[in-house]
């Protein structure tokens, strides 16, 4: 289910919550895979990337580009994880 709110700025990046997919089986499956105790580290990373690609959809390349620019040309795991967490927190409030 897409959330229907006006665009918001999260960590300096414009995000349109109506374009973020949260009610999607692929997201549920990726989340489950990312915390599966029997999954390898590689499988958990693949699941996490799938989660983010599905959640952000066609905005994902732009979000990555803007995060990279904001962090001196490097997109770190910490930057992506922190941004994603802030997005989820913002969505939960709305």
C-alpha positions in Angstrom: 0.0 0.0 0.0 1.4 3.4 -0.9 1.2 6.1 1.7 -0.6 9.2 0.5 1.1 12.3 1.9 2.9 15.3 0.4 6.6 15.1 -0.3 8.8 15.5 2.7 12.5 16.1 3.2 14.4 13.3 5.0 18.0 13.8 5.7 18.1 16.5 3.1 16.6 14.3 0.4 13.1 14.9 -1.0 10.9 11.9 -0.6 7.3 11.4 -1.8 5.7 8.9 0.5 3.0 8.1 -2.0 5.8 6.6 -4.2 7.1 4.4 -1.4 5.8 0.9 -1.4 5.4 -0.7 2.0 2.5 -3.2 1.5 4.1 -5.6 -0.9 4.8 -9.3 -0.5 8.3 -8.9 -2.0 9.2 -6.5 0.9 7.8 -8.9 3.5 9.7 -11.8 2.0 13.0 -9.8 1.7 12.6 -8.6 5.3 12.1 -12.2 6.5 15.1 -13.4 4.5 17.3 -10.6 5.9 16.7 -11.8 9.5 16.6 -15.6 8.7 19.1 -17.2 11.2 19.8 -19.9 8.6 20.6 -17.5 5.8 24.2 -16.7 4.9 25.6 -13.2 5.2 25.5 -12.9 1.4 21.8 -13.9 1.3 21.0 -11.4 4.0 22.7 -8.6 2.1 20.8 -9.6 -1.1 17.5 -9.6 0.8 18.3 -6.1 2.2 19.1 -4.7 -1.2 15.9 -6.2 -2.6 13.9 -4.7 0.2 15.3 -1.2 -0.5 14.9 -1.5 -4.3 11.3 -2.6 -3.9 10.4 0.0 -1.3 11.9 3.0 -3.2 11.0 1.7 -6.6 12.0 4.0 -9.5 13.2 6.7 -7.0 16.0 4.4 -5.8 18.7 5.5 -8.3 17.9 9.2 -7.5 18.0 8.5 -3.7 21.3 6.7 -4.0 22.8 9.5 -6.2 21.7 12.2 -3.8 23.0 10.2 -0.7 26.3 9.7 -2.5 26.6 13.4 -3.3 25.7 14.3 0.2 28.4 12.1 1.6 31.4 13.3 -0.5 30.9 11.0 -3.4 30.7 7.8 -1.5 27.5 5.9 -0.7 28.3 4.0 2.5 26.2 1.3 4.1 25.8 3.4 7.2 24.4 6.3 5.1 21.9 4.1 3.2 20.8 2.3 6.4 20.4 5.5 8.4 18.4 7.1 5.6 16.2 4.0 5.2 15.5 3.9 8.9 14.6 7.6 8.9 12.2 7.0 6.0 10.5 4.1 7.9 10.2 6.2 11.0 8.7 9.1 9.1 6.2 6.7 7.4 5.3 5.2 10.7 4.4 8.6 12.1 2.0 9.3 9.2 
